[in-house]
């Protein structure tokens, strides 16, 4: 999981925001994307599922969760529990083990 940034105080945040040019930041982001400088950050759930080669429905069934729950993990809206995090770590590091117990 990524590290959480330090929380800014209200005065620090106000100072930071007072010097921003949002329009310029958006234009720079668009130019970076067009130049191929963008990056896609995949969640641990996406990496694990893709490593196994299973569909969302297959992977969710294997983990014993609903497809909707898996989608929440993949989109970063929800965080998996301890046991699910362990299974995801195993799937990322040893996808063959997960595929071996999956139903065809």
trRosetta pair geometry for C-beta under 8 A, 3 or more apart (Angstrom, degrees):
i j d omega theta_ij theta_ji phi_ij phi_ji
1 44 7.6 -54 -70 -27 67 128
8 12 4.1 -132 -171 94 102 119
8 13 4.5 133 107 -59 127 84
8 16 6.8 -47 -155 -1 167 140
9 12 4.6 93 50 8 78 104
9 13 6.9 -145 89 -5 39 88
10 13 5.8 -57 -147 38 29 112
10 14 6.3 30 155 -20 64 107
11 14 5.7 -51 -144 36 32 112
11 15 6.4 34 155 -20 64 105
12 15 5.8 -55 -149 36 30 111
12 16 6.3 31 153 -18 64 107
13 16 5.7 -54 -147 37 31 112
13 17 6.1 25 157 -15 66 110
14 17 5.9 -58 -143 41 28 108
14 18 6.2 34 156 -28 63 107
15 18 5.8 -53 -147 28 28 113
15 19 7.1 10 160 -7 60 108
16 19 6.6 -77 -162 39 28 99
16 20 6.9 35 149 -38 66 107
17 20 5.6 -47 -149 12 40 119
20 25 6.8 -17 -173 -28 98 136
21 24 3.9 32 110 20 117 118
21 25 6.5 154 89 -19 64 85
22 25 5.5 -56 -148 36 34 114
22 26 6.3 34 155 -20 68 104
23 26 5.9 -55 -150 34 30 110
23 27 6.4 26 154 -15 64 107
24 27 5.7 -55 -146 40 32 111
24 28 6.2 34 155 -20 65 107
25 28 5.8 -55 -146 37 29 111
25 29 6.4 32 153 -21 63 106
26 29 5.6 -54 -150 34 31 113
26 30 6.5 32 152 -19 64 104
27 30 5.7 -52 -149 34 33 112
27 31 6.4 32 153 -16 65 106
28 31 5.7 -55 -148 39 33 111
28 32 6.2 35 152 -21 66 106
29 32 5.6 -53 -147 36 31 113
29 33 6.4 32 154 -19 65 104
30 33 5.8 -53 -149 35 31 110
30 34 6.4 29 154 -16 64 107
31 34 5.8 -55 -147 38 31 111
31 35 6.2 23 155 -13 65 111
32 35 5.8 -64 -146 44 29 106
32 37 4.0 -82 -170 69 84 120
32 38 6.1 117 125 -60 94 70
33 36 7.7 47 179 -68 31 19
33 37 7.1 -87 -67 54 24 73
33 38 4.5 31 -109 -42 70 127
42 46 4.3 -118 -171 84 101 128
42 47 5.2 122 117 -54 124 86
42 50 7.6 -43 -171 11 153 141
43 46 4.8 99 54 5 77 99
43 47 7.1 -142 96 -2 41 88
43 73 6.4 174 133 148 147 69
43 74 5.4 179 50 -145 132 38
43 75 7.4 -58 -16 -7 145 9
43 76 5.6 -165 -81 -64 129 80
44 47 5.7 -56 -147 40 33 112
44 48 6.1 34 155 -21 67 108
44 73 7.9 -69 69 167 81 107
44 80 7.9 -101 83 18 118 126
44 85 7.6 30 110 -139 151 75
44 88 5.3 78 137 147 107 134
44 89 7.5 -20 -176 -74 128 63
44 92 6.7 -66 -164 -53 82 143
45 48 5.8 -54 -145 36 28 111
45 49 6.3 23 159 -15 64 108
45 70 6.4 173 179 -163 133 71
45 73 3.9 108 -47 125 161 113
45 74 4.7 -111 95 -76 120 64
45 80 6.8 143 -75 -35 112 125
45 88 5.9 -65 -94 -126 58 135
46 49 6.0 -58 -145 40 28 106
46 50 6.0 22 160 -14 65 112
46 74 4.8 97 -62 -141 88 94
47 50 6.1 -60 -142 42 24 107
47 51 6.2 30 156 -26 62 108
47 92 5.4 31 120 -112 106 111
48 51 5.8 -56 -150 31 27 113
48 52 6.8 19 155 -13 62 106
48 59 7.7 131 113 -158 93 135
48 87 7.9 88 -176 122 152 69
48 88 4.3 -112 -49 -157 163 74
48 89 7.6 -55 -93 -49 126 17
48 91 3.7 69 -168 94 101 121
48 92 4.6 -68 -92 -55 76 81
48 95 7.8 168 -164 -95 56 91
48 98 7.9 109 176 -41 94 169
49 52 6.0 -62 -156 37 33 106
49 54 6.0 -96 -161 67 77 88
49 56 6.8 18 -163 -96 153 56
49 59 4.5 -18 -122 -98 101 171
49 70 7.5 89 -71 -175 141 123
49 74 7.3 -29 13 -90 140 121
49 91 7.2 18 -63 148 36 144
50 53 7.4 40 -175 -72 36 38
51 91 6.0 138 71 149 118 79
51 92 5.5 132 5 -123 159 43
51 95 4.1 -149 137 -71 94 132
52 59 6.4 134 67 -99 141 107
52 91 5.5 -45 -47 -163 116 105
52 95 4.5 -163 -85 -155 56 103
52 98 4.8 -65 -107 93 126 129
52 99 5.5 171 -158 -61 86 87
52 102 7.3 117 177 -42 127 148
53 95 7.2 93 0 168 84 136
53 99 7.0 23 47 -92 103 125
54 58 4.0 -128 -173 94 107 120
54 59 4.3 139 100 -58 125 87
54 62 6.9 -21 178 -3 172 139
54 98 7.7 -99 -13 130 133 116
54 99 7.4 -171 -49 -98 105 79
54 102 6.2 -142 -90 -134 135 159
55 58 4.6 93 50 9 79 103
55 59 6.8 -153 86 -4 38 89
56 59 5.9 -61 -142 42 27 107
56 60 5.9 27 160 -19 65 111
56 67 5.4 76 136 -145 108 98
56 70 5.7 162 -164 104 91 137
56 71 6.7 34 -159 -66 141 84
56 74 7.8 -68 -115 -21 113 153
57 60 6.0 -55 -141 38 25 110
57 61 6.3 26 158 -19 61 109
57 67 5.5 -23 -94 -88 62 123
58 61 5.8 -59 -151 37 27 111
58 62 6.4 28 153 -21 63 108
58 102 6.3 46 170 -166 108 126
58 103 7.6 -148 -146 63 90 78
59 62 5.6 -53 -149 34 32 114
59 63 6.4 21 156 -9 65 108
59 70 6.3 124 99 -140 103 152
59 91 7.9 70 -144 -143 110 157
60 63 5.9 -63 -148 44 30 104
60 65 5.2 -96 -159 80 81 77
60 66 6.2 -17 177 142 133 17
60 67 4.7 -142 5 -85 169 52
60 69 6.9 130 -139 61 113 91
60 70 4.2 -108 -87 -22 103 140
61 64 7.5 35 -177 -73 31 33
61 103 7.2 -63 118 35 130 116
62 98 6.7 77 155 -174 151 95
62 101 7.1 114 -151 102 109 93
62 102 5.1 -40 -94 -108 132 87
62 103 7.5 -166 -83 12 85 81
63 70 7.1 130 49 -84 140 110
63 84 6.2 59 -172 -129 123 93
63 87 5.8 144 -120 115 95 152
65 69 4.2 -101 168 79 116 137
65 70 5.8 137 97 -49 118 84
65 84 7.0 38 -41 -111 139 133
66 69 4.6 103 57 1 79 99
66 70 7.2 -143 97 -1 46 84
67 70 5.6 -55 -152 39 36 113
67 71 6.2 40 149 -22 68 105
68 71 5.6 -52 -147 35 31 114
68 72 6.5 38 150 -23 62 102
69 72 5.5 -51 -154 31 34 115
69 73 6.7 33 150 -17 64 101
69 78 6.7 -76 -156 79 66 156
70 73 5.7 -53 -154 35 35 111
70 74 6.2 32 151 -18 68 107
71 74 5.5 -54 -143 39 33 111
71 75 6.0 19 161 -8 68 112
72 75 6.2 -64 -140 46 25 100
72 77 4.5 -87 -154 72 78 104
72 78 3.6 32 140 14 119 118
73 76 7.7 36 179 -69 28 26
73 77 7.9 -77 -52 52 20 69
73 78 5.6 -57 -68 80 57 91
73 79 7.1 90 -118 -127 80 20
73 80 5.3 31 -114 -50 133 94
73 84 7.7 -125 -93 145 152 135
73 88 8.0 -142 166 -86 146 147
80 84 3.5 -123 -178 103 116 121
80 85 4.9 159 95 -59 111 69
80 88 6.2 134 45 -17 166 137
81 84 4.8 89 50 15 73 105
81 85 6.8 -129 97 -10 34 90
82 85 5.7 -55 -146 32 27 112
82 86 6.6 27 155 -19 62 104
83 86 5.7 -53 -154 32 33 113
83 87 6.6 31 151 -16 65 104
84 87 5.6 -52 -148 38 36 111
84 88 6.3 38 152 -20 67 104
85 88 5.6 -54 -148 37 32 113
85 89 6.4 35 152 -21 64 104
86 89 5.7 -52 -149 34 32 112
86 90 6.5 32 152 -18 64 103
87 90 5.6 -52 -149 36 34 111
87 91 6.3 36 152 -21 66 105
87 98 7.7 100 -178 -103 86 114
88 91 5.5 -52 -146 36 33 113
88 92 6.4 33 154 -19 65 104
89 92 5.8 -53 -148 35 31 110
89 93 6.2 9 161 -2 66 112
90 93 6.2 -69 -141 49 27 96
90 94 5.7 -43 -177 49 68 99
90 97 6.1 -79 165 83 107 134
90 98 6.6 136 115 -57 97 101
91 94 7.5 -78 -113 67 14 57
91 95 5.8 46 -173 -103 60 65
91 97 7.9 -127 -94 71 45 93
91 98 4.5 35 -109 -46 84 154
92 95 7.4 12 -123 -60 10 86
94 97 4.3 35 126 4 113 117
94 98 7.3 137 103 -12 72 84
95 98 5.6 -56 -155 38 47 110
95 99 6.1 44 150 -19 76 106
96 99 5.6 -55 -143 41 33 110
96 100 6.2 44 154 -32 65 104
97 100 5.7 -50 -151 26 28 118
97 101 7.2 7 158 -2 59 104
98 101 6.5 -71 -157 43 32 95
98 102 6.3 42 148 -39 68 107
99 102 5.4 -49 -144 18 36 120
